[in-house]
């Protein structure tokens, strides 16, 4: 089917229904509040993402990231990530900066690779031998964040704030191996760290 049909299909529906207000509200809902850049942290050697604030206090975040691992770093891997995190504590530094010291979260990654399936090949391993997935990894995370309120420093800035953060995480595979082999693995072996920046609009 012609690609232009798919491009203009939402507009066609809009014209048919005449619900311009509803369409505008949907478009506004889909626009992210943040742009995210991250280095390392189990979601790619480098990753880009979009973030959405949730809850009335704007302390919750849902992020969607695309990460890439080049061949020289163990890839080529393409990774999609969905994150949820919450900021229970806020420390204000005057009017132009905030610190969020303790932000628990969870996230799930899906790695695209021809040798990684949703489960291990049944012809190679007995059923239930490995109960986790090859390509899907659930993670627990803990981050901290320093936010600079650009609007309070530069009146005409189109960016509301810039945040720098660090994030520690571990996944189901690392935790199970640690619990089964505590003498062979240390916490440094099972926790990974990423650093990143958020542009908030």
C-alpha positions as CSV (number, residue, x, y, z in Angstrom):
1,X,0.0,0.0,0.0
2,X,1.2,3.5,-0.8
3,X,3.4,4.9,2.0
4,X,1.6,8.3,1.7
5,X,-1.6,6.7,2.9
6,X,0.0,5.8,6.2
7,X,1.5,9.3,6.6
8,X,-1.8,11.0,6.1
9,X,-4.2,8.5,7.5
10,X,-4.4,10.3,10.9
11,X,-5.3,13.5,9.1
12,X,-7.9,11.7,7.0
13,X,-9.5,10.4,10.2
14,X,-9.4,13.8,11.8
15,X,-11.2,15.4,8.8
16,X,-13.8,12.7,8.8
17,X,-14.6,12.9,12.5
18,X,-14.1,16.6,12.9
19,X,-12.6,16.0,16.3
20,X,-9.8,18.5,16.1
21,X,-9.7,19.2,19.9
22,X,-9.4,15.5,20.7
23,X,-6.6,15.0,18.1
24,X,-4.7,18.1,19.4
25,X,-4.9,16.6,23.0
26,X,-3.6,13.3,21.8
27,X,-0.7,14.9,19.9
28,X,0.1,17.0,23.0
29,X,0.1,13.8,25.1
30,X,2.5,12.1,22.8
31,X,5.1,14.9,22.9
32,X,7.8,14.0,25.5
33,X,8.8,16.2,28.3
34,X,12.5,15.3,28.2
35,X,15.2,14.3,25.8
36,X,17.8,11.8,27.3
37,X,21.3,10.9,26.4
38,X,23.1,8.2,28.3
39,X,26.4,6.5,28.3
40,X,26.6,2.8,29.4
41,X,24.3,1.5,32.1
42,X,23.1,-1.8,30.5
43,X,21.0,-0.1,27.8
44,X,23.7,0.4,25.2
45,X,27.2,1.8,24.9
46,X,25.4,5.0,24.0
47,X,21.6,5.6,24.0
48,X,19.1,8.2,23.2
49,X,15.6,8.5,24.7
50,X,12.4,10.4,25.4
51,X,11.0,10.9,28.8
52,X,7.5,11.6,30.2
53,X,6.6,13.0,33.6
54,X,3.9,11.2,35.4
55,X,1.9,11.9,38.6
56,X,0.6,15.3,39.7
57,X,3.9,16.1,41.5
58,X,5.9,15.3,38.4
59,X,8.2,13.0,40.5
60,X,7.6,9.9,38.3
61,X,9.2,9.3,35.0
62,X,8.6,6.9,32.1
63,X,11.4,6.8,29.6
64,X,11.9,5.0,26.2
65,X,15.4,4.6,25.0
66,X,17.2,3.2,22.0
67,X,20.8,2.0,22.7
68,X,23.6,0.8,20.4
69,X,26.6,-1.3,21.2
70,X,29.3,-1.2,18.4
71,X,31.1,-4.3,17.3
72,X,34.3,-3.0,19.0
73,X,32.5,-3.0,22.4
74,X,30.9,-6.5,22.1
75,X,28.1,-5.8,19.6
76,X,26.7,-5.1,17.1
77,X,23.6,-4.8,19.4
78,X,20.5,-2.7,19.2
79,X,18.6,-2.3,22.5
80,X,15.2,-1.0,23.3
81,X,14.5,0.0,26.9
82,X,11.4,1.1,28.9
83,X,12.1,2.6,32.3
84,X,10.1,3.7,35.3
85,X,11.6,5.7,38.2
86,X,10.4,7.8,41.1
87,X,12.0,10.7,43.0
88,X,10.8,10.5,46.6
89,X,13.2,13.1,47.9
90,X,14.0,16.6,46.7
91,X,16.8,18.9,48.0
92,X,16.5,22.5,46.8
93,X,19.6,24.6,46.3
94,X,18.2,28.2,46.1
95,X,15.8,28.6,43.2
96,X,18.0,27.4,40.4
97,X,19.0,23.9,41.3
98,X,17.6,20.7,42.9
99,X,19.1,17.4,43.9
100,X,17.2,14.1,43.8
101,X,19.5,11.9,45.9
102,X,17.7,8.5,45.9
103,X,15.5,7.5,42.9
104,X,14.5,3.8,42.8
105,X,13.3,2.4,39.5
106,X,12.8,-0.6,37.3
107,X,13.4,-1.1,33.6
108,X,13.2,-3.8,30.9
109,X,15.5,-4.1,27.9
110,X,15.0,-6.0,24.7
111,X,18.1,-6.8,22.6
112,X,17.8,-7.3,18.9
113,X,20.2,-10.0,17.7
114,X,19.9,-13.0,15.4
115,X,21.4,-15.2,18.0
116,X,19.2,-14.0,20.9
117,X,15.6,-15.3,21.2
118,X,12.9,-14.7,23.7
119,X,13.8,-18.1,25.2
120,X,16.6,-20.6,24.9
121,X,16.4,-23.1,22.0
122,X,14.4,-26.2,23.2
123,X,16.5,-28.5,21.0
124,X,19.6,-27.5,22.9
125,X,18.4,-27.4,26.5
126,X,15.7,-29.3,28.5
127,X,12.5,-27.4,29.1
128,X,12.8,-25.2,32.2
129,X,16.6,-25.5,32.3
130,X,17.0,-21.8,31.8
131,X,13.8,-19.9,32.9
132,X,15.0,-16.5,31.9
133,X,15.0,-15.0,28.4
134,X,18.0,-14.5,26.1
135,X,16.9,-11.2,24.8
136,X,14.7,-9.7,27.5
137,X,16.2,-8.5,30.8
138,X,14.3,-7.0,33.8
139,X,16.4,-4.6,35.9
140,X,16.3,-2.9,39.2
141,X,17.9,0.6,39.3
142,X,18.9,3.3,41.7
143,X,19.8,6.8,40.5
144,X,20.7,10.3,41.7
145,X,20.2,13.5,39.8
146,X,21.3,17.1,39.8
147,X,18.9,19.5,38.1
148,X,19.7,23.0,37.0
149,X,16.7,25.2,36.3
150,X,17.7,27.0,33.1
151,X,14.5,29.1,33.0
152,X,15.6,30.8,36.3
153,X,19.0,31.5,34.9
154,X,18.1,32.4,31.3
155,X,14.7,34.0,30.8
156,X,14.2,33.3,27.1
157,X,15.6,29.7,27.1
158,X,13.4,27.1,25.4
159,X,14.8,24.5,27.8
160,X,13.3,24.5,31.3
161,X,16.0,22.5,33.0
162,X,19.1,20.4,32.4
163,X,19.8,17.4,34.6
164,X,23.0,15.3,35.0
165,X,22.5,11.8,36.6
166,X,24.1,8.6,37.5
167,X,22.3,5.3,37.6
168,X,23.3,1.9,39.1
169,X,21.4,-1.2,38.0
170,X,21.4,-5.0,38.2
171,X,19.3,-7.6,36.5
172,X,17.7,-11.0,37.2
173,X,20.6,-12.9,35.7
174,X,23.2,-11.2,37.8
175,X,21.2,-11.4,41.0
176,X,20.6,-15.1,40.6
177,X,24.2,-15.8,39.9
178,X,25.3,-13.7,42.9
179,X,22.9,-15.5,45.3
180,X,24.0,-18.9,44.1
181,X,27.7,-18.0,44.1
182,X,28.2,-15.3,46.7
183,X,31.9,-16.3,47.3
184,X,32.7,-16.0,43.6
185,X,31.0,-12.7,42.8
186,X,31.1,-9.3,44.4
187,X,28.6,-6.5,44.3
188,X,30.9,-4.8,41.8
189,X,30.4,-7.7,39.5
190,X,26.6,-7.5,39.4
191,X,26.0,-3.7,39.5
192,X,26.5,-1.6,36.4
193,X,26.6,2.1,36.2
194,X,25.5,4.6,33.5
195,X,25.7,8.4,33.4
196,X,23.5,10.6,31.4
197,X,21.9,14.0,30.8
198,X,18.2,15.1,30.5
199,X,17.0,18.2,28.7
200,X,13.6,19.1,30.1
201,X,11.2,21.2,28.1
